[in-house]
Amino acid sequence: MTKRLLSFLICFIILKSNISQEILLGDYVPGNGIVLASTNNNYKVVLRGYSQSLFESRTISYDSSAITDNNRYNRFRARRIRLRLSGNQSYPGFSYRLQLNLAESEADDGLLSNILWDAWLGYNINKTNKIVIGQKGTPTDNIEVQMASNTLQLPERSRLTGAFSSIREIGVFYDNRFKLGNKAVVKSMLNITTGDGYAYDVNSRDYGGLKYGARINILPFGLFRNFGQFRQVDMVRELNPKLLIGFSGSFNNGMSSRRGRRNGDFLFYNITGVDTTYRLPNYLKLGADLLFKYRGFSLLAEYVNTKAFVADDITHRNDRYGDDPTQIISSFTSYNEIDRVTVSPEEYVKRQLILGSGFNIQAGYLFKSLFSIDGRFTRINPDEFSFMNNATYYNRQNFYEIGFSKYFAKNYSFKIQASYRLIDNAKLRFQPYYGVENKERLEFEASENVFYLMVQVAF
C-alpha cells in the first residue's frame, strides 16, 4: 500500500508539471544523467544510472602448519547496477527519489537484495527544514553509508559499514539546518522508522516496536562544495579546508534480526501456559564521524558501538536459521569448540546479534591528473557474546587496504579502481574438503589476502 501511494504521488507531481509547464531536455554530460527541466526552472527530473563490474581474487593462509590451502578463489560479478529517477519542484517544494538496485547480493546469505533501494517523497517546509516519508538511507548509520556508491575511494566499502549498518530504512525523516556565526553550519536529523531495514519482503510481518534515531553534523568551516559531504574523493579540490564532525545514535525497540536490517529472523518468547508473549531484545547503536577535505586530500574516520538489552524471562525461541524454523523450542544451545553446549537464554540471544565496537580510518589524495592513491585501516572489536565471533561470516578483526584509482572525468562517468586488502587476526572455520577429517568445526588463526579490480561506467 505504501509503495502504491508513493508511486501515485510521484506520477501526480510529474503529470501536474507536464500540463502546466513546457519541459526541455538539458545538455547531456556523461555521469550527470539525463536532465529534463521546465522553462522557468521550477521543476526538474533527472534519470541517471551506473554499473560496476568487480573482479575479486582471494587467498587464505593458515597459521597452523597442519593446514595448507593453496587454492585461489576468484569471482567476477556485476557488483552494483543502479538506476535512479529523482526530481524536485521548487513550488510548492516537493522532491522525490526512486532508485532500483539490479545486481547486488547480500554478503551474509548469498540471496539477491531487494530491487527497491530508494522510494521517498520529501517536502521542504522552508529553506532550512525538510521532511521525508518513505524508504531511504538512514542518517544513524556511519557517515560512509551516506556517501554515494559511485564515489567511493576504494572498490568496496569498509568492514565497519558491512558489520554495523542497516543501509536503508522505512519511516519518517526530518532534517534541519542552521548557521552559527559567519561560516559554521549545523545539520540535525531525526527519524522514526520500523527498525527492520528496507522492504525486502512486502508480505513480512513487523515484529517489535519502532526505531528512534538522531544525528547532528557540525561543519565549522561551512558546507562542502558540490555535495562533497556525500562523496568520498575530493574531486573539486576544496580551496579552503572543510571539516565535518558528526554524532549519531539510535534505539531499536524490539529487534528480530542481527542488526535491524531485516525482521523475523529470530523470535524469543515468554510462554506460560497458553500465553505467548514476545521478548525481543532492544538494540542501542552510537557513532561518531569525522570528514576532512582540502586541495585533493581527504580523511574519513568513523566509530560505532552497539549494545543489546535482553529480557531476563525468555523461555522459548525459534529462528530462520534453525533446523526447523516453524517450531518454537525451549532449548538454548551453542557450539563450544566442537561440542554443542547448553547456554543461558541471554547468552544465546547475544550470540545472534552484531554486538561490539569498531572504527575505520581512511585517507587519500587525488592528483590533478585524476589519479588517486588511498589507504584504509578498519578494526572490529566484538563483544564476548556476539555474532561477530562467528568464524564463517565474521571473526576478522584487522583490515588493511591500499588502492589506486584513475578517474577519466570529474563526474565519475568512467573510472578504474584496484586495491589490495589484508585481513589479519582472523579466526576462520576449517572446511572439511581441505583433506583433514573430523575438523569441520575447528577454528584456526589465519589471514586473508584479497585483490579487487573494478570498472565503473555511468550515464
KOLPA-211216 format. One record per residue (C-alpha): chain; x, y, z; residue number from 1. Coordinates in steps of 0.25 Angstrom, whole numbers, always signed. Last residue first. Layout:
<atoms>
chain: A x: X y: Y z: Z resi: NUM
...
</atoms>
This chain:
<atoms>
chain: A x: +102 y: +31 z: -71 resi: 459
chain: A x: +111 y: +23 z: -63 resi: 458
chain: A x: +122 y: +13 z: -65 resi: 457
chain: A x: +130 y: +7 z: -54 resi: 456
chain: A x: +142 y: -3 z: -55 resi: 455
chain: A x: +146 y: -11 z: -42 resi: 454
chain: A x: +159 y: -19 z: -39 resi: 453
chain: A x: +160 y: -25 z: -25 resi: 452
chain: A x: +171 y: -33 z: -19 resi: 451
chain: A x: +168 y: -40 z: -5 resi: 450
chain: A x: +179 y: -47 z: +4 resi: 449
chain: A x: +173 y: -54 z: +16 resi: 448
chain: A x: +180 y: -57 z: +29 resi: 447
chain: A x: +178 y: -69 z: +38 resi: 446
chain: A x: +176 y: -74 z: +53 resi: 445
chain: A x: +169 y: -87 z: +53 resi: 444
chain: A x: +155 y: -91 z: +56 resi: 443
chain: A x: +150 y: -105 z: +58 resi: 442
chain: A x: +136 y: -109 z: +54 resi: 441
chain: A x: +140 y: -117 z: +41 resi: 440
chain: A x: +151 y: -124 z: +48 resi: 439
chain: A x: +147 y: -138 z: +47 resi: 438
chain: A x: +155 y: -142 z: +35 resi: 437
chain: A x: +167 y: -134 z: +29 resi: 436
chain: A x: +166 y: -132 z: +14 resi: 435
chain: A x: +162 y: -118 z: +11 resi: 434
chain: A x: +148 y: -122 z: +8 resi: 433
chain: A x: +145 y: -122 z: +22 resi: 432
chain: A x: +145 y: -107 z: +23 resi: 431
chain: A x: +153 y: -100 z: +35 resi: 430
chain: A x: +146 y: -89 z: +41 resi: 429
chain: A x: +154 y: -76 z: +41 resi: 428
chain: A x: +159 y: -68 z: +53 resi: 427
chain: A x: +165 y: -55 z: +47 resi: 426
chain: A x: +176 y: -46 z: +53 resi: 425
chain: A x: +179 y: -40 z: +39 resi: 424
chain: A x: +171 y: -37 z: +27 resi: 423
chain: A x: +180 y: -31 z: +16 resi: 422
chain: A x: +173 y: -24 z: +5 resi: 421
chain: A x: +179 y: -20 z: -8 resi: 420
chain: A x: +172 y: -10 z: -17 resi: 419
chain: A x: +169 y: -6 z: -32 resi: 418
chain: A x: +160 y: +4 z: -37 resi: 417
chain: A x: +156 y: +8 z: -52 resi: 416
chain: A x: +147 y: +20 z: -54 resi: 415
chain: A x: +137 y: +25 z: -64 resi: 414
chain: A x: +125 y: +35 z: -62 resi: 413
chain: A x: +130 y: +39 z: -48 resi: 412
chain: A x: +127 y: +54 z: -51 resi: 411
chain: A x: +141 y: +59 z: -50 resi: 410
chain: A x: +145 y: +51 z: -63 resi: 409
chain: A x: +154 y: +39 z: -66 resi: 408
chain: A x: +157 y: +35 z: -52 resi: 407
chain: A x: +168 y: +26 z: -49 resi: 406
chain: A x: +169 y: +19 z: -36 resi: 405
chain: A x: +179 y: +12 z: -27 resi: 404
chain: A x: +177 y: +5 z: -14 resi: 403
chain: A x: +183 y: +1 z: -1 resi: 402
chain: A x: +175 y: -7 z: +10 resi: 401
chain: A x: +178 y: -12 z: +24 resi: 400
chain: A x: +167 y: -20 z: +31 resi: 399
chain: A x: +168 y: -24 z: +46 resi: 398
chain: A x: +157 y: -32 z: +53 resi: 397
chain: A x: +152 y: -44 z: +45 resi: 396
chain: A x: +143 y: -52 z: +53 resi: 395
chain: A x: +132 y: -50 z: +43 resi: 394
chain: A x: +124 y: -59 z: +33 resi: 393
chain: A x: +128 y: -73 z: +35 resi: 392
chain: A x: +136 y: -71 z: +48 resi: 391
chain: A x: +125 y: -66 z: +56 resi: 390
chain: A x: +131 y: -56 z: +67 resi: 389
chain: A x: +123 y: -45 z: +60 resi: 388
chain: A x: +110 y: -52 z: +64 resi: 387
chain: A x: +113 y: -46 z: +78 resi: 386
chain: A x: +116 y: -52 z: +92 resi: 385
chain: A x: +129 y: -47 z: +97 resi: 384
chain: A x: +127 y: -34 z: +90 resi: 383
chain: A x: +133 y: -32 z: +76 resi: 382
chain: A x: +145 y: -22 z: +73 resi: 381
chain: A x: +146 y: -19 z: +59 resi: 380
chain: A x: +157 y: -10 z: +54 resi: 379
chain: A x: +158 y: -4 z: +40 resi: 378
chain: A x: +170 y: +2 z: +33 resi: 377
chain: A x: +169 y: +9 z: +20 resi: 376
chain: A x: +178 y: +15 z: +9 resi: 375
chain: A x: +177 y: +23 z: -4 resi: 374
chain: A x: +184 y: +27 z: -16 resi: 373
chain: A x: +178 y: +35 z: -27 resi: 372
chain: A x: +179 y: +39 z: -42 resi: 371
chain: A x: +171 y: +50 z: -47 resi: 370
chain: A x: +183 y: +57 z: -53 resi: 369
chain: A x: +181 y: +68 z: -43 resi: 368
chain: A x: +185 y: +57 z: -33 resi: 367
chain: A x: +175 y: +52 z: -23 resi: 366
chain: A x: +180 y: +48 z: -9 resi: 365
chain: A x: +174 y: +38 z: +0 resi: 364
chain: A x: +171 y: +35 z: +15 resi: 363
chain: A x: +164 y: +24 z: +22 resi: 362
chain: A x: +160 y: +22 z: +37 resi: 361
chain: A x: +150 y: +12 z: +42 resi: 360
chain: A x: +146 y: +8 z: +56 resi: 359
chain: A x: +139 y: -3 z: +62 resi: 358
chain: A x: +130 y: -7 z: +74 resi: 357
chain: A x: +123 y: -19 z: +80 resi: 356
chain: A x: +110 y: -26 z: +77 resi: 355
chain: A x: +104 y: -31 z: +64 resi: 354
chain: A x: +93 y: -40 z: +69 resi: 353
chain: A x: +91 y: -56 z: +69 resi: 352
chain: A x: +101 y: -58 z: +81 resi: 351
chain: A x: +94 y: -48 z: +89 resi: 350
chain: A x: +81 y: -56 z: +89 resi: 349
chain: A x: +88 y: -69 z: +93 resi: 348
chain: A x: +95 y: -62 z: +104 resi: 347
chain: A x: +82 y: -57 z: +110 resi: 346
chain: A x: +75 y: -70 z: +108 resi: 345
chain: A x: +86 y: -77 z: +116 resi: 344
chain: A x: +95 y: -87 z: +109 resi: 343
chain: A x: +95 y: -102 z: +107 resi: 342
chain: A x: +106 y: -108 z: +100 resi: 341
chain: A x: +109 y: -113 z: +86 resi: 340
chain: A x: +123 y: -118 z: +84 resi: 339
chain: A x: +134 y: -115 z: +74 resi: 338
chain: A x: +140 y: -103 z: +80 resi: 337
chain: A x: +128 y: -98 z: +89 resi: 336
chain: A x: +116 y: -99 z: +79 resi: 335
chain: A x: +103 y: -92 z: +84 resi: 334
chain: A x: +90 y: -97 z: +91 resi: 333
chain: A x: +77 y: -91 z: +96 resi: 332
chain: A x: +66 y: -101 z: +97 resi: 331
chain: A x: +51 y: -97 z: +99 resi: 330
chain: A x: +46 y: -99 z: +85 resi: 329
chain: A x: +36 y: -92 z: +76 resi: 328
chain: A x: +36 y: -100 z: +63 resi: 327
chain: A x: +34 y: -94 z: +49 resi: 326
chain: A x: +48 y: -90 z: +47 resi: 325
chain: A x: +52 y: -105 z: +47 resi: 324
chain: A x: +67 y: -108 z: +47 resi: 323
chain: A x: +69 y: -93 z: +52 resi: 322
chain: A x: +74 y: -82 z: +43 resi: 321
chain: A x: +60 y: -75 z: +42 resi: 320
chain: A x: +59 y: -75 z: +57 resi: 319
chain: A x: +50 y: -80 z: +68 resi: 318
chain: A x: +51 y: -77 z: +83 resi: 317
chain: A x: +45 y: -81 z: +97 resi: 316
chain: A x: +47 y: -77 z: +112 resi: 315
chain: A x: +51 y: -63 z: +112 resi: 314
chain: A x: +50 y: -56 z: +126 resi: 313
chain: A x: +62 y: -48 z: +127 resi: 312
chain: A x: +59 y: -39 z: +115 resi: 311
chain: A x: +71 y: -35 z: +107 resi: 310
chain: A x: +77 y: -21 z: +105 resi: 309
chain: A x: +87 y: -20 z: +94 resi: 308
chain: A x: +99 y: -11 z: +92 resi: 307
chain: A x: +106 y: -5 z: +79 resi: 306
chain: A x: +118 y: +4 z: +77 resi: 305
chain: A x: +122 y: +11 z: +64 resi: 304
chain: A x: +134 y: +19 z: +61 resi: 303
chain: A x: +137 y: +26 z: +48 resi: 302
chain: A x: +149 y: +34 z: +42 resi: 301
chain: A x: +150 y: +40 z: +28 resi: 300
chain: A x: +161 y: +48 z: +22 resi: 299
chain: A x: +162 y: +54 z: +8 resi: 298
chain: A x: +173 y: +61 z: +1 resi: 297
chain: A x: +171 y: +68 z: -13 resi: 296
chain: A x: +172 y: +82 z: -8 resi: 295
chain: A x: +166 y: +80 z: +5 resi: 294
chain: A x: +156 y: +71 z: +11 resi: 293
chain: A x: +152 y: +66 z: +25 resi: 292
chain: A x: +142 y: +56 z: +30 resi: 291
chain: A x: +140 y: +52 z: +44 resi: 290
chain: A x: +130 y: +42 z: +50 resi: 289
chain: A x: +124 y: +38 z: +63 resi: 288
chain: A x: +114 y: +26 z: +66 resi: 287
chain: A x: +104 y: +20 z: +76 resi: 286
chain: A x: +95 y: +8 z: +74 resi: 285
chain: A x: +85 y: +2 z: +84 resi: 284
chain: A x: +77 y: -10 z: +82 resi: 283
chain: A x: +65 y: -15 z: +90 resi: 282
chain: A x: +64 y: -30 z: +90 resi: 281
chain: A x: +51 y: -37 z: +87 resi: 280
chain: A x: +42 y: -44 z: +97 resi: 279
chain: A x: +29 y: -47 z: +90 resi: 278
chain: A x: +18 y: -52 z: +99 resi: 277
chain: A x: +11 y: -66 z: +97 resi: 276
chain: A x: +0 y: -68 z: +108 resi: 275
chain: A x: -6 y: -82 z: +107 resi: 274
chain: A x: +2 y: -88 z: +119 resi: 273
chain: A x: +14 y: -78 z: +121 resi: 272
chain: A x: +22 y: -75 z: +109 resi: 271
chain: A x: +32 y: -64 z: +110 resi: 270
chain: A x: +37 y: -63 z: +96 resi: 269
chain: A x: +48 y: -60 z: +86 resi: 268
chain: A x: +47 y: -58 z: +71 resi: 267
chain: A x: +59 y: -58 z: +62 resi: 266
chain: A x: +60 y: -56 z: +47 resi: 265
chain: A x: +46 y: -49 z: +47 resi: 264
chain: A x: +51 y: -35 z: +42 resi: 263
chain: A x: +63 y: -30 z: +33 resi: 262
chain: A x: +74 y: -20 z: +34 resi: 261
chain: A x: +72 y: -18 z: +49 resi: 260
chain: A x: +85 y: -22 z: +53 resi: 259
chain: A x: +84 y: -37 z: +55 resi: 258
chain: A x: +70 y: -39 z: +53 resi: 257
chain: A x: +57 y: -38 z: +62 resi: 256
chain: A x: +58 y: -25 z: +69 resi: 255
chain: A x: +49 y: -20 z: +80 resi: 254
chain: A x: +51 y: -5 z: +82 resi: 253
chain: A x: +62 y: +0 z: +73 resi: 252
chain: A x: +70 y: +11 z: +79 resi: 251
chain: A x: +78 y: +20 z: +70 resi: 250
chain: A x: +90 y: +29 z: +72 resi: 249
chain: A x: +99 y: +39 z: +63 resi: 248
chain: A x: +110 y: +49 z: +65 resi: 247
chain: A x: +117 y: +56 z: +54 resi: 246
chain: A x: +129 y: +65 z: +52 resi: 245
chain: A x: +130 y: +71 z: +37 resi: 244
chain: A x: +142 y: +79 z: +33 resi: 243
chain: A x: +145 y: +87 z: +20 resi: 242
chain: A x: +159 y: +93 z: +18 resi: 241
chain: A x: +159 y: +104 z: +7 resi: 240
chain: A x: +161 y: +102 z: -8 resi: 239
chain: A x: +154 y: +89 z: -8 resi: 238
chain: A x: +159 y: +80 z: -19 resi: 237
chain: A x: +146 y: +78 z: -26 resi: 236
chain: A x: +148 y: +63 z: -27 resi: 235
chain: A x: +152 y: +62 z: -12 resi: 234
chain: A x: +148 y: +47 z: -12 resi: 233
chain: A x: +138 y: +41 z: -2 resi: 232
chain: A x: +125 y: +48 z: -8 resi: 231
chain: A x: +113 y: +51 z: +1 resi: 230
chain: A x: +120 y: +63 z: +9 resi: 229
chain: A x: +126 y: +68 z: -5 resi: 228
chain: A x: +112 y: +71 z: -10 resi: 227
chain: A x: +118 y: +81 z: -20 resi: 226
chain: A x: +126 y: +89 z: -10 resi: 225
chain: A x: +126 y: +85 z: +5 resi: 224
chain: A x: +118 y: +94 z: +14 resi: 223
chain: A x: +124 y: +103 z: +24 resi: 222
chain: A x: +137 y: +104 z: +32 resi: 221
chain: A x: +131 y: +99 z: +46 resi: 220
chain: A x: +122 y: +88 z: +39 resi: 219
chain: A x: +115 y: +81 z: +51 resi: 218
chain: A x: +107 y: +69 z: +48 resi: 217
chain: A x: +96 y: +64 z: +57 resi: 216
chain: A x: +89 y: +51 z: +56 resi: 215
chain: A x: +77 y: +45 z: +62 resi: 214
chain: A x: +69 y: +31 z: +63 resi: 213
chain: A x: +57 y: +24 z: +68 resi: 212
chain: A x: +53 y: +10 z: +64 resi: 211
chain: A x: +39 y: +5 z: +65 resi: 210
chain: A x: +33 y: -7 z: +72 resi: 209
chain: A x: +35 y: -22 z: +71 resi: 208
chain: A x: +31 y: -31 z: +59 resi: 207
chain: A x: +26 y: -25 z: +46 resi: 206
chain: A x: +21 y: -37 z: +38 resi: 205
chain: A x: +27 y: -39 z: +24 resi: 204
chain: A x: +18 y: -39 z: +12 resi: 203
chain: A x: +25 y: -27 z: +5 resi: 202
chain: A x: +38 y: -35 z: +6 resi: 201
chain: A x: +51 y: -27 z: +5 resi: 200
chain: A x: +45 y: -14 z: +9 resi: 199
chain: A x: +58 y: -8 z: +15 resi: 198
chain: A x: +63 y: -9 z: +29 resi: 197
chain: A x: +54 y: -14 z: +40 resi: 196
chain: A x: +54 y: -3 z: +51 resi: 195
chain: A x: +41 y: +2 z: +46 resi: 194
chain: A x: +46 y: +16 z: +45 resi: 193
chain: A x: +45 y: +29 z: +53 resi: 192
chain: A x: +56 y: +39 z: +49 resi: 191
chain: A x: +63 y: +52 z: +54 resi: 190
chain: A x: +74 y: +60 z: +47 resi: 189
chain: A x: +82 y: +72 z: +51 resi: 188
chain: A x: +91 y: +80 z: +42 resi: 187
chain: A x: +100 y: +91 z: +48 resi: 186
chain: A x: +107 y: +101 z: +39 resi: 185
chain: A x: +119 y: +109 z: +43 resi: 184
chain: A x: +123 y: +121 z: +33 resi: 183
chain: A x: +118 y: +135 z: +38 resi: 182
chain: A x: +113 y: +131 z: +52 resi: 181
chain: A x: +106 y: +118 z: +54 resi: 180
chain: A x: +97 y: +115 z: +43 resi: 179
chain: A x: +84 y: +106 z: +43 resi: 178
chain: A x: +80 y: +93 z: +36 resi: 177
chain: A x: +68 y: +83 z: +39 resi: 176
chain: A x: +65 y: +70 z: +34 resi: 175
chain: A x: +53 y: +61 z: +38 resi: 174
chain: A x: +51 y: +46 z: +34 resi: 173
chain: A x: +39 y: +38 z: +35 resi: 172
chain: A x: +39 y: +23 z: +32 resi: 171
chain: A x: +45 y: +11 z: +24 resi: 170
chain: A x: +60 y: +8 z: +26 resi: 169
chain: A x: +72 y: +6 z: +17 resi: 168
chain: A x: +87 y: +2 z: +20 resi: 167
chain: A x: +85 y: -4 z: +34 resi: 166
chain: A x: +100 y: -2 z: +36 resi: 165
chain: A x: +108 y: -10 z: +47 resi: 164
chain: A x: +116 y: -21 z: +40 resi: 163
chain: A x: +117 y: -17 z: +26 resi: 162
chain: A x: +119 y: -2 z: +29 resi: 161
chain: A x: +131 y: -5 z: +38 resi: 160
chain: A x: +136 y: -14 z: +28 resi: 159
chain: A x: +139 y: -2 z: +19 resi: 158
chain: A x: +132 y: +0 z: +6 resi: 157
chain: A x: +137 y: -7 z: -6 resi: 156
chain: A x: +145 y: -3 z: -19 resi: 155
chain: A x: +153 y: +8 z: -11 resi: 154
chain: A x: +151 y: +23 z: -11 resi: 153
chain: A x: +136 y: +22 z: -13 resi: 152
chain: A x: +128 y: +32 z: -22 resi: 151
chain: A x: +119 y: +22 z: -29 resi: 150
chain: A x: +114 y: +17 z: -16 resi: 149
chain: A x: +109 y: +30 z: -12 resi: 148
chain: A x: +113 y: +35 z: +2 resi: 147
chain: A x: +102 y: +33 z: +13 resi: 146
chain: A x: +107 y: +19 z: +17 resi: 145
chain: A x: +121 y: +25 z: +19 resi: 144
chain: A x: +115 y: +34 z: +30 resi: 143
chain: A x: +113 y: +23 z: +40 resi: 142
chain: A x: +98 y: +19 z: +41 resi: 141
chain: A x: +88 y: +28 z: +48 resi: 140
chain: A x: +86 y: +36 z: +36 resi: 139
chain: A x: +77 y: +25 z: +30 resi: 138
chain: A x: +77 y: +23 z: +15 resi: 137
chain: A x: +64 y: +23 z: +9 resi: 136
chain: A x: +50 y: +17 z: +9 resi: 135
chain: A x: +38 y: +26 z: +10 resi: 134
chain: A x: +34 y: +40 z: +16 resi: 133
chain: A x: +43 y: +52 z: +16 resi: 132
chain: A x: +42 y: +65 z: +24 resi: 131
chain: A x: +50 y: +77 z: +21 resi: 130
chain: A x: +54 y: +89 z: +29 resi: 129
chain: A x: +65 y: +100 z: +25 resi: 128
chain: A x: +59 y: +107 z: +13 resi: 127
chain: A x: +44 y: +105 z: +17 resi: 126
chain: A x: +35 y: +93 z: +19 resi: 125
chain: A x: +42 y: +86 z: +8 resi: 124
chain: A x: +34 y: +73 z: +5 resi: 123
chain: A x: +40 y: +60 z: +2 resi: 122
chain: A x: +35 y: +47 z: -4 resi: 121
chain: A x: +43 y: +34 z: -3 resi: 120
chain: A x: +46 y: +21 z: -11 resi: 119
chain: A x: +60 y: +17 z: -10 resi: 118
chain: A x: +66 y: +3 z: -12 resi: 117
chain: A x: +55 y: -5 z: -18 resi: 116
chain: A x: +61 y: -18 z: -24 resi: 115
chain: A x: +63 y: -24 z: -11 resi: 114
chain: A x: +76 y: -32 z: -10 resi: 113
chain: A x: +78 y: -45 z: -16 resi: 112
chain: A x: +82 y: -56 z: -7 resi: 111
chain: A x: +96 y: -60 z: -3 resi: 110
chain: A x: +93 y: -61 z: +11 resi: 109
chain: A x: +103 y: -52 z: +19 resi: 108
chain: A x: +109 y: -44 z: +7 resi: 107
chain: A x: +95 y: -39 z: +2 resi: 106
chain: A x: +95 y: -39 z: -13 resi: 105
chain: A x: +95 y: -26 z: -22 resi: 104
chain: A x: +90 y: -26 z: -37 resi: 103
chain: A x: +78 y: -18 z: -40 resi: 102
chain: A x: +77 y: -8 z: -29 resi: 101
chain: A x: +66 y: +2 z: -33 resi: 100
chain: A x: +65 y: +16 z: -28 resi: 99
chain: A x: +52 y: +25 z: -28 resi: 98
chain: A x: +55 y: +39 z: -22 resi: 97
chain: A x: +45 y: +50 z: -19 resi: 96
chain: A x: +44 y: +65 z: -16 resi: 95
chain: A x: +33 y: +75 z: -13 resi: 94
chain: A x: +34 y: +90 z: -10 resi: 93
chain: A x: +21 y: +96 z: -14 resi: 92
chain: A x: +28 y: +102 z: -22 resi: 91
chain: A x: +42 y: +98 z: -25 resi: 90
chain: A x: +38 y: +85 z: -31 resi: 89
chain: A x: +48 y: +74 z: -30 resi: 88
chain: A x: +52 y: +61 z: -37 resi: 87
chain: A x: +59 y: +48 z: -36 resi: 86
chain: A x: +60 y: +35 z: -44 resi: 85
chain: A x: +71 y: +25 z: -41 resi: 84
chain: A x: +76 y: +13 z: -48 resi: 83
chain: A x: +87 y: +5 z: -40 resi: 82
chain: A x: +95 y: -7 z: -45 resi: 81
chain: A x: +105 y: -11 z: -34 resi: 80
chain: A x: +115 y: -22 z: -32 resi: 79
chain: A x: +113 y: -29 z: -46 resi: 78
chain: A x: +121 y: -41 z: -43 resi: 77
chain: A x: +135 y: -48 z: -45 resi: 76
chain: A x: +140 y: -57 z: -34 resi: 75
chain: A x: +153 y: -64 z: -32 resi: 74
chain: A x: +157 y: -73 z: -20 resi: 73
chain: A x: +172 y: -76 z: -21 resi: 72
chain: A x: +175 y: -90 z: -15 resi: 71
chain: A x: +188 y: -93 z: -8 resi: 70
chain: A x: +181 y: -96 z: +6 resi: 69
chain: A x: +190 y: -103 z: +15 resi: 68
chain: A x: +186 y: -108 z: +29 resi: 67
chain: A x: +195 y: -115 z: +39 resi: 66
chain: A x: +205 y: -103 z: +39 resi: 65
chain: A x: +195 y: -95 z: +47 resi: 64
chain: A x: +196 y: -80 z: +44 resi: 63
chain: A x: +186 y: -82 z: +32 resi: 62
chain: A x: +188 y: -74 z: +19 resi: 61
chain: A x: +176 y: -71 z: +11 resi: 60
chain: A x: +175 y: -66 z: -3 resi: 59
chain: A x: +165 y: -57 z: -10 resi: 58
chain: A x: +163 y: -51 z: -24 resi: 57
chain: A x: +151 y: -42 z: -27 resi: 56
chain: A x: +147 y: -36 z: -40 resi: 55
chain: A x: +136 y: -25 z: -40 resi: 54
chain: A x: +128 y: -19 z: -51 resi: 53
chain: A x: +121 y: -6 z: -46 resi: 52
chain: A x: +109 y: +0 z: -54 resi: 51
chain: A x: +103 y: +13 z: -53 resi: 50
chain: A x: +90 y: +21 z: -54 resi: 49
chain: A x: +83 y: +34 z: -56 resi: 48
chain: A x: +70 y: +40 z: -59 resi: 47
chain: A x: +68 y: +54 z: -54 resi: 46
chain: A x: +55 y: +62 z: -54 resi: 45
chain: A x: +54 y: +77 z: -51 resi: 44
chain: A x: +42 y: +87 z: -48 resi: 43
chain: A x: +42 y: +101 z: -45 resi: 42
chain: A x: +53 y: +104 z: -55 resi: 41
chain: A x: +45 y: +114 z: -62 resi: 40
chain: A x: +46 y: +107 z: -75 resi: 39
chain: A x: +43 y: +94 z: -68 resi: 38
chain: A x: +55 y: +83 z: -67 resi: 37
chain: A x: +58 y: +70 z: -72 resi: 36
chain: A x: +72 y: +64 z: -69 resi: 35
chain: A x: +78 y: +51 z: -74 resi: 34
chain: A x: +89 y: +47 z: -64 resi: 33
chain: A x: +101 y: +54 z: -59 resi: 32
chain: A x: +111 y: +43 z: -62 resi: 31
chain: A x: +112 y: +47 z: -76 resi: 30
chain: A x: +108 y: +61 z: -79 resi: 29
chain: A x: +95 y: +63 z: -86 resi: 28
chain: A x: +90 y: +78 z: -89 resi: 27
chain: A x: +76 y: +79 z: -84 resi: 26
chain: A x: +63 y: +74 z: -90 resi: 25
chain: A x: +52 y: +84 z: -88 resi: 24
chain: A x: +38 y: +83 z: -82 resi: 23
chain: A x: +28 y: +93 z: -84 resi: 22
chain: A x: +19 y: +96 z: -72 resi: 21
chain: A x: +5 y: +94 z: -67 resi: 20
chain: A x: +2 y: +80 z: -72 resi: 19
chain: A x: +15 y: +74 z: -70 resi: 18
chain: A x: +17 y: +79 z: -56 resi: 17
chain: A x: +3 y: +73 z: -52 resi: 16
chain: A x: +7 y: +60 z: -59 resi: 15
chain: A x: +20 y: +59 z: -51 resi: 14
chain: A x: +14 y: +63 z: -38 resi: 13
chain: A x: +3 y: +53 z: -40 resi: 12
chain: A x: +13 y: +42 z: -44 resi: 11
chain: A x: +21 y: +44 z: -31 resi: 10
chain: A x: +9 y: +43 z: -23 resi: 9
chain: A x: +3 y: +31 z: -29 resi: 8
chain: A x: +16 y: +24 z: -28 resi: 7
chain: A x: +17 y: +27 z: -13 resi: 6
chain: A x: +3 y: +22 z: -11 resi: 5
chain: A x: +6 y: +9 z: -18 resi: 4
chain: A x: +18 y: +7 z: -10 resi: 3
chain: A x: +11 y: +10 z: +4 resi: 2
chain: A x: +0 y: +0 z: +0 resi: 1
</atoms>
